[in-house]
Amino acid sequence: MEHIRSRRTLLACLAIMGVGFSVLFPILTPVGRQLGLNELQITSIIAVSSLTVFLATPRWGRLSDRLGRKLIILIGLFGFSLGTFLFNIILELGLSEKLSGVNLFLALLLARIFHASIMSAAMPAATAYMADITDVGSRTKGMGAAGAANNLGSIVGPALSGLATISLLLPLWLIGLLAFLNGLFALRFLPPSPKRKEKYKKSFRLRYSDSRILPFMIAGVALFTGFAIVQQTMGFRFQDSLELTTAETSAVFGSALVLSAITALISQVFVVQRIKIEPISLLQIAMPILIIAFLLMAFSETRVPLTMAFGIMGFGMGLAAPGLMAGASLAVPAENQGAVAGLAASCGPLGFTIGPVIGGAIYQISPMATYLFAASIYLSLSLFLIRIKRSGIYTKNK
């Protein structure tokens, strides 16, 4: 019964975190342009904050092994709220022209670094918590449920960004408040992780090169690099192809992100939760789906096919993400769950460090080439997964 309550509370927290992560994307692109920032500067803000998350996440994961999952989750949630408020203040200064140019760009970078360094605590601790309350047989479904909750929040986030038509930064101020209330909710209702009763005396340090998890680390970085290229440039694609205003871009791009989150939720609820399938197979199934989505983005310039491409991409990512997290989790024993959750969760930030810079640079040359390049990443990853699957080494639970 306690595990059921823990699971429900954790999933509620993950849903709110999904709102917080997704609400910024449809707003930052048009607002950044209004502030006078170019495409590379805008994507660099995301890239630098993602690099910070990449560096911090494994450390937070190991700390959750030593200090407990709940404490680290709370640090992440309250840190998310504080960092969001700081970032919003700087954006307000930019919009009122009290801060501009290089000073504005550097202030936004520093604010995102501060925000990322603290909020990065939440996800690895939450992932490790889910591993603590699931057994080997239900691990993939548990990670799928966590992903579904996060995607449910990702549906609300872009929808919330529609409030930008009232006031550009209203959605960001609301999410800062929502993150703070989420922290209070977790403080009151989330029980300590049951694994803390074992009191691991030291944090087990894993490396990305550890042979047990290396294929999942490579797959994760490639997966999120391609995803980041798309997510960080499609705002430009919608605005340029459809000739939209700042507020219109937020609404149109936000609706595409909503569709992506809905299809990801569908794949996690109706495929991952109902079909017993090994993690690498989930990743393999996702690859052709994602390649189709990116080819559609490359050759389309109208709203309907571009939005449809986001829906296809969401379905593919909904399959791939649980496969990645479950595969890494199952590869190591219980005392390594915080450490491996930190490493697996850092694949996304590393991808979002590399992807936006590449995407922003290629987009300035050719929008079409941006999405063809992303598709080539997934083609290479698909071939890599075939090779790993044939080896048979990583297809059995450890």
N, C-alpha and C positions, 0 to 999 in steps of 0.2 A: 504493500500500500504506500509506503514511504517513497519507494522508487517511482511509483505512478505520479505522486505529487511532485517529486523532484523533476521528472521528465516534463510534466505539463508546465511547471514554472520556468524551467530552462528554455523550453520551446517558445514561451511567451516572450522571454527576454531576447531570444534570437530574432523573433519577428520584429521587435522594436529596433534592434540593431540593424536589421535589413532596411527599415525605413530610413534610418540615419545615414547609412552608406549610400543609398540610391538617390536621395533627394537632391544631392549636390550636382550630379552629372548633367541633368538637363538645364541647370541654371548657370553653372560656371562658364560654359562656352559662350553664350550670348552676353553675359554680364562682363566677362573678361574682355570681349571685343569692345563693349561700351566704355570700359575703363581705359581703352587705348592699348591693350596688350595684343601681341600677335599670336598666331596659332602655336608656335613653338614655346613661347613664354607660358601660355595657358596650359599646354600639356606638360610643361616642365614643373609646374606647381604640383600637379598630381604625381609626376614621376619622383620628385624629391620626397614628398610625403610617403610615397610607397616604398622608397628606399629606406626611409626611417623605420617603417613598419617591418620591412624585411630584416633589418638589423636587430630590432627590439623583440620581435615575436618569439624567436627561440628562447631568449632569456626569460621572458614572461612564462613560457611553457614550463621551463625547468623550475622556476620559482613556484609554480602551482603544484609541482610535485612535493616541494618542501613545505610551503606555507598554507596549502589548501586551495582548492579551486574557487571557493566562494569569495575569499578575500581578493584574489586577483581579478575575478569577474567584476567585483564592485569597483576596484581601482579603474578598470577599463571603462565602465559605464559612467562614473562621475567625471573621469578625465575626458571622455567624449563630450560631455556637456560643457565643461569648462573651455575646452579647445574650440568648440563650435562658437561659443559666445565671443571669444577673442578674435577668431577669423571674421565673424560678422561685423565686429566693430571696425576692423581695418577696411572691409569692403564698403561700409558706410562712409568712412573717411574718403575713400576713393571716389565714390559716387557724388559726394558733396564737393569734390575737387580740393579738399584740404590736404590730400596726399596724392601724388601722381608720379608718373615716370618710373625711373629706376628705384626710387625710395619706396613707392607703392609695391612694385614687384618683389623687392627684397623683404618687405614687411609681411607680404602674403606668404612668401616662402617660409619665413621663420615661424609664423603662426601655424602653418600646416605641419612643420617639423615638430613643434611643441605638441600639437593636437595628436599627431600620429604616434609619438613616442609613448603616450599614456594610454590612448584608446586601444592600442595594439594588444593590451593585456587581455581584453575580453574574449577574443575569438579562440586562441589556443586553450585557454582555461575552460571555456564552454565546450570545446570539442573533446578535451580530455575528460571532462565531467560526463559527457555522453558515453565515452568509452568505459568509464567506471561503472555505469549503471546498465550496461548491455554485455551479454556474453558473446563468445565467438560466433555462434550461429546467427545472432540477431544484430551483429555489428554493422553490416552494410545497410540494413533497414534503419538502424538507429541514426547513422550518418545521413541517410536519405531523409529521415524525419527532420533532422536539424536543418538540412538544406531546404526542405520544403517550408519550414517556419521562416527561415531567412528570406526565401523567395516570396512568401506571403507579405512580408514587410516590404520587399522590393516592389510589390504591386502598389502599395500605399504610397511609397516615397515619391515616385514620379507623378502620381495623381496629386499628391500634396504640392508638388512643384507648380501645378496649375494656378495656385494662389499667387504666383508671381505676376499674374495679370492685374492683381489688386495692388500689390507692392512687391518689387523685385526680390527683396530679401525676407519677406514675411515667412516663406516656408523654412528658411534656415533658422530664423529665430524660434519658430515653433518646434523644430526638431531638437534644438538645444534644450528647451524646456521639457520636451518629451523624454529625452535621454536622462535628464535629472530625475524625473518621476520614475523612470524605469529602474534607476539605481535604488531608489527608495523601495520599489516593489520587490526587487531581488533581495535587499537587506531584510525585508520582513518575511518573505515567503519561501526563499530558496534555502533548503537544508544544506548543511555541510556535506561534501562528497563522502560517500561511504568508504572509499579507499583511504581516507585520512586516518581511519582507525588502525591501519597497518603501520603508519608512522615511518615512512621511508626515511632513513637517517641521512641520506645524501641525494643530491640531484644527479641523475645519470645523464652524462653528456653524450649525445649522439652527434655524428657528423653527417653532412649531406652525402659523403662518399661511402658511408656504411653500406656494405653490399646488400643488406637486407632491405633497404629502402631506396637505394640509388635509382632504380628504374622509375619509381613513383615520383621522385624529386625531379628527374629529367622531364618526365611527362607533365608534371604540374607546372614547371616553369614555362615550357613550350605552350601548354594549354592556355595559360593566363597571359602570355605575351601576345598571342594572336587575338585573344579576347579584348585585351587592353587597347591594342591598335584600333580595333573597331569602335569600342565604346567611347574612346577619347577623341575620335575624329568624326563620328557620324553626326554630331551636332553641327559641325561645319558643313557636312554633306547636305543635311536637310535645309540649313539656312541658305546655302549657295544655290542649290538646285531649285528650290521652291521660292527663292527670293523673299524670305520671311523677315519680320522685325524681330527684335530681341525677345519680346514677350511671346510672340507667335512661335518662335523657335523652341522656347521652353515648353510650351504646350504640346507642339507636334512631336518633338523629340521625347517628351515625357510620355506621350501615349504609346510610342514605339517601345519604350522601356517597360511600360505596364504590360504590353502584350508579351514581351520577352519573359517577364517574371511569371505571367500566368502560364505560359507553355512550359516553363521550367518546373513550376509547381505541379502541372499535370503529369509530366514525365516522372517526377519523384513520387507522386502519390499513386499513380496507376501503373507504373512500370517497376520502379525500384522497390516499392513497398509490397508489391504483389507477386513479383517473379523472382525466384531465387537464382541469382546469377553471380558469378565471381567478379571481383573488381576490375581486372584487366579486360574482361569481356565487355563490361559496361563502357569502358573507355574506347574500346574498338568500335562498338556500335555507334558511339557518338561522333567519330571522326568524319564519315561521309556526310552526315547531317550538317555538320559545321562547315564543311567545304562547300556544300550546295548553298548555304546561307551567304557565305562570303562572295561566291561567284555572282549571286543575285545582286548583292550590294555593288559589285564592281560595274555591272552592266545596266543598272537601273538609275533613272534620274527623276522619277515621279514618286509621289507619296505612297501609293498603295503597295507597289512591289518592295520599296525600301522598308516599309513597316512590316510586310510579310516576312522579309528576310530576318528581321529582328525576332519574330515569332519562331521561325525555324531555328535560329541560333539559340534561343532560350531553351527549346526542347533538347537540343544537343548538350548544352551546358548542364541542364538538369540531370542528365545521365552521367556525364563525365565527372562532375565534382564529387558526388558520393563515392564513385569508384576510386577516385584518387585518395580521399580521406580514409575510406575503409581499408583499402589495400595497404596503405602505410601503417595504419593502426594494427591490423592483423599480423603484420610482419614482426612485431616486437612484443615482449611480455608486458605484464601489468605495470611493473615499476618504471617502464619507459614511456608510458602513455602521455604524460605531460610533455616530455621532451620531443616525442615524435609528432605530437599535435602541434607543437611550436614550429617544427621544421616544415610540416606539411602546410600549415597555415601561412608560412612565409613564402611559399611558392607564388601565391597570388600577388603579394606586394612586390616580389622581385619581377614578376611579369609586368606589373603596372609601373615598375621603374624603367624597364627596357621598352615596353610597347609604346607608351605615349611619345617618347622621344623619337623613336623610329617612325611612328605614324605621323606625328606632326611634321617631321622633315620630308617624308615622302609625299604627304598630302599637298605641300606647297609646290611640288613638281607635277604630280598627277594624282587626282583622287582615285581614278580607276586602279592605278598601280598599287595604291595603298591596300586595297582589299584583295587584289591578286597575290600580293606578297603574304598577307595573312593566310590566304588559302594554301599557299605553298608550305607554310609552317605546319599546318595540319596534315597535309599530304606526307610530309617527312615524318611527323609523329605517328601517323598510321602505319607506315612501314616499320618504324622502330617497335611499335607494339606487336606487330606480327612476329618480328624476330624474338621478342621477349616471350611471347606466348608459346612459340615453338620450343623454346628452351625448356619449358615446363618447370623452371625453378621457382617462379613467383605465382604459380597458380594454385598452390596449396597453402592453407592456413598454417601459420607457425604457432 
